[in-house]
Amino acid sequence: MNIIVCVKRVPDTETRIRVGGDGQSIDPSGVKYVVSPYDEFAVEAALRLREANGAGEVTVVTLGDDASQDALRNALAMGADKALLLQGEVTQDGLATARALAAEIGEQDAPLVLLGVKAADDDQQQVGPMLATLLDRPCVTGVSNFELKDGVAVCRREVEGGHQEVEVDLPAVLTITKGEFEPRYASLKGIMAAKRKPLDKKEAAVAESRLRVTTMELPPEREGGRIVGEGPDAVPELVRLLREEANVL
C-alpha cells in the first residue's frame, strides 16, 4: 500500500519566540524549526503500517519554501521512502493549504493519507478534514491507533471516560494524535540514507490567503505571587481573593 503523509515545518516548541518588527509575525532569527510533533506521529504510523505489511511506499509531502526541505529530510531519515516539496507560500488559511495538497494528492495512487491532528504553530486542526472533503474521502480525526482490515480502517479515538472505535472505507484521510505512535529517532544510518532518497520539487498553485494576522503580541508578564497567610487561618482570605480578584470561583 502507498501512503502519503502531509507534514509541516514549525518553530520548535521549546524555542523562545519574539514578535517581529511588523507586529504581525515572529522574528525568525535564532528560531529552530522542526517537523510538527503531531505530524511525526503520522509518519511513525505510516512506517509501522508499511513494516507490518512488508511492502508499500511512504511519501512525505509538505507545502513551503526551500527551507522546508529540512523537515522532509528528517522524515526520510526516520524511514520514509521519498519526499515532495510543493513550493508555495504557507499562510494561516487552512483551506488554501488543503487545496494545494489536494491538487497533488488527488493524482496519486495512495489509499491512505495521514496528517497530524493539528500543527503545533497555529493549532487550527483544519487541513485534514478540508483535504478529505476536497478529495471526497471519509475522514477520522484525533486517531490514537488504527489498523486496516479488508479495505477498512478501524480507528481508535480517545474520548473522555473511554475510547471510541470508528470504521471507514478506504481510500480515507486520518489525522493522528498522541497515542500508540511514539516517533522513532532517526539513526545515523537513516540520516545518511536520507541524503540519497528522492526529494522532488514542484510548484504549487496556492490560492491567495483569505485570512490575515493583523496583530501579534506576547502575553503580559505574570505578576509575582502573594502570600496571604499560613495554615488553615489563611483559607478564607485565599478563597476571597480567588473569587473577587482572580474570578476563578
Helices and strands as residue ranges (DSSP letters): E 2-6, E 9-11, E 33-35, H 37-53, E 57-64, G 66-68, H 69-78, E 82-87, H 94-105, E 112-116, H 127-135, E 139-149, E 152-159, E 162-169, E 172-176, H 188-194, E 199-203, G 231-234, H 235-244
